[in-house]
Amino acid sequence: LLDEETANILLGIVTEGKVIVEREGISITYPCRPVIIATFNPDEGELRDHLLDRIAVALSADAEKLDITDRVGAVDAVLGFSPG
């Protein structure tokens, strides 16, 4: 699982829509629309609620296979919640 500081940085980037890169006295801000792709083992602990609120799609490795109609429905449901 992510340590507290890394999770907070990622949440800030997702919430603010920008990333700040700072190196050797230089600071540059870039606008971004981040996509985070990650895996985790639920046996190692639960995800924090405010992380779960920002997950658009969650897949389970042991889920039942979906037929094409169910897959299209899942994609349509996600796109219905996406801005733009």
HELIX and SHEET records of a PDB file:
HELIX    1   1 GLU A    4  GLU A   16  1                                  13    
HELIX    2   2 PRO A   42  GLU A   44  5                                   3    
HELIX    3   3 ASP A   49  LEU A   52  1                                   4    
HELIX    4   4 ILE A   68  PHE A   81  1                                  14    
SHEET    1   A 2 LYS A  18  ARG A  23  0                                        
SHEET    2   A 2 ILE A  26  PRO A  31 -1                                        
END                                                                             
